[in-house]
Amino acid sequence: MKVVFVGPSLPDAAAIVRAMGAEDIEIRPPAQRGDLRRALEEGAAAIGLIDGIFEHVRPVWHKEILLALSRGVPVLGAASMGALRAVECAPFGMRGVGRIYEDYRSGRRIDDGDVALQHGPAELGYPPLSVPLVTVDATLETALQAGAISPDEARDWARAARAIHFKERSWRRIVDMFVGANTKSMQRILAHATDPKRQDALALLHEINLTQPAVFKRLPDWTLHLLPDSD
C-alpha cells in the first residue's frame, strides 16, 4: 500500500488514481501530526505528502518522516507542505518533486507562506477561497512569456499580491489594492492562469506510482535517536 496525503492542491486525486489504474495508491486527506506514523503502522510501503494542515492543529512532524525513512520507506513531497518538508528532510533521503520544491531547494523562494491558501471543506471538494502566492507568480510568469503583460506590470502585480495576507489574497483583492490594475488587465492575466500546485501534485502521483519500495535504500550516514510521540 502506498499512501498519499492530498486535498486542495488536487481535489480530484482519487479519480486520477483510479484512471491511472494504480490500485495500490490510497488517497488520504491533508496530513497533520501523527498521520504519517499511523500510515506506517498500517503498513504503508511508500508515502506521498502533498497537503498538510497547520495553524489550528499540529502540522506533520519531521520526526515522522525520518521514522519512515529510517525503516526504508520512501517518502516523497511536492506542491505545498510536502515541498517544504522535502527540502528540510532531503539530507535524510526524502525526495522532492516538481517546480515548487525546486524553487525552495534552490533558494529562489524562502517564505513558507507562499504555498498557503484558504479553502473550503473536503465535503465540497476543498474549494479555494484565496490564491496562493506560487499561483500568482506562475500565472504572471506565463502571461509575461505570452506577451500579455510587460515586465513592469508583472513586477507591480507581484508586489501588490505580496502585500496581502494569504487568507485574503484573491485576484479581485489585488485589483482593489493595486492602483495601476483594473478588471481588464486582470482578465488579460487570468487568460494565462497557471496552477503549479496542481501540476506538482500530479507529478508526485505519477512518481509514487513508479516508485518500487523494495529497491529503496535509506541513506546510511544517520541514525534516528528519538521516536515521535504516538499522538
Salt bridges, closest charged atoms under 4 A:
ASP12 OD2 - ARG198 NH2 2.88
ASP24 OD2 - LYS2 NZ 3.69
GLU26 OE2 - ARG28 NE 2.68
ASP35 OD1 - ARG38 NH2 2.98
GLU41 OE2 - ARG37 NE 3.24
GLU42 OE1 - ARG28 NH2 2.58
GLU55 OE1 - HIS56 NE2 3.77
GLU55 OE2 - LYS167 NZ 2.63
GLU88 OE1 - HIS62 NE2 2.70
GLU88 OE1 - ARG85 NH1 3.09
GLU102 OE1 - ARG105 NH2 2.82
ASP103 OD1 - ARG108 NE 3.01
ASP114 OD2 - ARG109 NH1 2.80
ASP137 OD2 - ARG109 NH2 3.06
ASP137 OD2 - ARG162 NH2 2.80
GLU141 OE1 - ARG99 NH2 2.79
ASP152 OD1 - ARG155 NH1 2.90
GLU153 OE2 - ARG188 NH2 3.49
ASP156 OD1 - ARG155 NH2 3.43
ASP156 OD1 - ARG159 NH1 3.61
GLU168 OE1 - ARG173 NH2 3.93
GLU207 OE2 - ARG95 NH1 2.91
ASP229 OD2 - ARG33 NH2 2.85
ASP231 OD2 - ARG58 NH2 2.34
